[in-house]
């Protein structure tokens, strides 16, 4: 029987049963069809930081390294000034070229070109998806919602043409659209190899969650975020970054620094968990 000819209560009941199915399929399909990439270990802190949290985490790792070696000092919990230390890596130099005092937004701005270089290197290395691959995977993840929304929209038009009440169906369509958009937006751009490399590095350096040395702060932040600095001499940096980490970090970072972007299973932050976003 044509579902467009079903009576309203029957169609609504079927739609309510189909929506959770769409959520489950939206999670399963990216798992099945995510590109493999090229398996390889990743050891340098900058690459691991970008894999874990894209531009935001990369900038946090660089800042942690500069604070740790004394090249930067944090005043009033908000403002950076140059210290007596030197750049350890080439990615540190743009930050040290800033005129004191400067803020976090300045750090993000000057490191953006370095982040773009890292992204291209990780894409070419098979650890991140290129834009086309990510778009195809995101569309695949959202396709169950698109199909369900299309069927519901047709039924809505039929209902309007027949003078039937359609308010509840319109609400369901809105929910479907929002959930589909969230699912599309939260599909991360790691390949299977990228996920495996990050997982292996976290497992290898699990000790850094609890007791990083000063020289290990950049790697600890890269893998686990600035929260690892809580209770240390660099806790002020963790406190400065904590609000941004809770809300996603860099304003243009669609993946967020510690949530859906990193491919951690069971992501439910930013409202994505209720609609099946993240964790694919």
WOSUL-V975954 format. One record per residue. N is the residue number from 1. PHI is phi in whole degrees, 0 to 359 (999 if undefined). OMEGA is omega in whole degrees, 0 to 359 (* if undefined). Layout:
n/phi/omega
N/PHI/OMEGA
N/PHI/OMEGA
This chain:
n/phi/omega
1/999/180
2/291/181
3/297/178
4/290/178
5/262/178
6/293/174
7/290/187
8/304/181
9/300/179
10/294/180
11/295/181
12/297/179
13/297/179
14/294/179
15/296/180
16/295/176
17/282/183
18/284/183
19/297/175
20/298/177
21/297/177
22/298/179
23/296/180
24/295/179
25/297/178
26/297/176
27/274/186
28/287/187
29/301/177
30/296/177
31/297/183
32/285/190
33/247/177
34/296/179
35/301/184
36/287/186
37/73/180
38/236/183
39/296/180
40/191/175
41/283/176
42/234/186
43/243/187
44/282/187
45/297/183
46/295/180
47/294/178
48/296/179
49/297/181
50/292/176
51/299/185
52/284/186
53/208/176
54/55/190
55/299/183
56/298/183
57/293/176
58/300/180
59/296/178
60/295/178
61/295/179
62/297/180
63/298/179
64/298/179
65/295/181
66/291/176
67/293/184
68/291/181
69/267/175
70/82/179
71/286/175
72/232/172
73/230/181
74/254/180
75/251/176
76/58/179
77/69/184
78/221/191
79/245/177
80/261/171
81/226/179
82/290/175
83/249/184
84/268/182
85/285/183
86/240/176
87/295/177
88/266/181
89/228/180
90/299/181
91/291/178
92/281/191
93/296/179
94/301/179
95/290/181
96/288/177
97/279/178
98/289/177
99/277/178
100/288/352
101/276/177
102/212/185
103/249/182
104/296/179
105/299/178
106/292/178
107/298/179
108/300/184
109/296/185
110/284/179
111/270/181
112/302/177
113/300/177
114/296/178
115/296/179
116/294/176
117/296/178
118/300/181
119/299/180
120/299/180
121/293/181
122/288/175
123/294/181
124/294/178
125/277/178
126/81/180
127/259/175
128/235/175
129/283/171
130/281/187
131/300/180
132/294/179
133/295/180
134/294/179
135/297/179
136/295/179
137/293/179
138/294/178
139/294/177
140/297/180
141/296/182
142/273/187
143/301/177
144/299/177
145/292/180
146/298/180
147/295/180
148/295/179
149/297/180
150/299/178
151/296/179
152/295/179
153/295/177
154/297/178
155/296/177
156/299/179
157/296/178
158/297/179
159/298/178
160/297/180
161/295/182
162/264/178
163/71/181
164/268/175
165/290/185
166/231/185
167/299/183
168/295/177
169/296/178
170/298/177
171/296/179
172/296/178
173/295/178
174/297/178
175/299/179
176/298/179
177/298/181
178/297/181
179/295/178
180/295/178
181/294/179
182/298/180
183/297/178
184/296/186
185/285/187
186/260/174
187/292/185
188/277/188
189/251/174
190/275/168
191/281/175
192/300/180
193/295/178
194/296/178
195/297/182
196/295/180
197/296/180
198/292/179
199/297/180
200/295/180
201/294/178
202/295/179
203/293/181
204/296/185
205/251/183
206/302/179
207/304/184
208/292/175
209/299/189
210/249/189
211/214/175
212/285/171
213/280/181
214/302/181
215/288/181
216/259/186
217/301/182
218/294/178
219/292/179
220/298/178
221/294/179
222/303/186
223/276/190
224/234/178
225/90/183
226/297/180
227/300/179
228/294/180
229/273/178
230/301/180
231/84/178
232/260/177
233/292/182
234/249/182
235/298/180
236/299/178
237/291/175
238/301/180
239/294/178
240/294/184
241/272/186
242/304/180
243/299/180
244/293/179
245/295/180
246/294/185
247/253/173
248/116/174
249/83/184
250/305/187
251/297/181
252/264/184
253/271/183
254/291/183
255/267/181
256/69/189
257/274/183
258/215/184
259/244/188
260/299/186
261/295/189
262/277/177
263/78/177
264/290/181
265/288/176
266/78/180
267/296/177
268/225/182
269/280/176
270/57/178
271/80/186
272/283/185
273/296/183
274/293/180
275/252/177
276/83/179
277/277/177
278/73/176
279/70/183
280/281/*
